[in-house]
Amino acid sequence: MSNRITVGLDASGADSAAADWAANEAELRGATLELVHAEDWVSARSRCRP
């Protein structure tokens, strides 16, 4: 079993609470914390247009 905690971040607002929880759990368990960000490419492209 891996000694890693992975949490997904998606800019939803709830991701901040999830990251905090995961960081606390990782510290308590002596685990590595892995943060993963996902974004919809269509939305990301529309923000880059002038």
N, C-alpha and C positions, 0 to 999 in steps of 0.2 A: 504494500500500500504506500502511496506517495505521501510525503509530508509537505503538502502544498495546499493552499487555499486559493481558489480562483474566483474572482468576482467580475461580472460584466458591467461596464459603464456605457450608458446610452444617452446621456444628457436629459433624462426624464425628470430629474428632481429627486426621485427616490434612489437614484444611483449613489448619491452622496451618503445616505444612511447605510446603504448596502456596503459601500467601501469602508465606512467607519466600523461596521460590525465585523467585516472580514479582517480588517487590520487588528482589531482587538482579539479575535479568535486566533489569528496567526501568532500574535505575541504570546497568548496564553499557552498555545500548543507548541511553541518553538518551531512553527512552520514557515515556509516561504510564502510570501503573498504575491500573487500574480493578478495584475489588473488588465482586463481586456476591454478595448473600446470597439464598438461597432457603430457604423453609420450608414445610412441609406445613401448610395452614391448619387442618385437622382437629386435628392435634397442638397447634398454637399455641392454638386455642380451649380445648382441654381443660386447658391449664395456667393459663388465666385464670379458671377457675371456682373459687368459694370452697370 
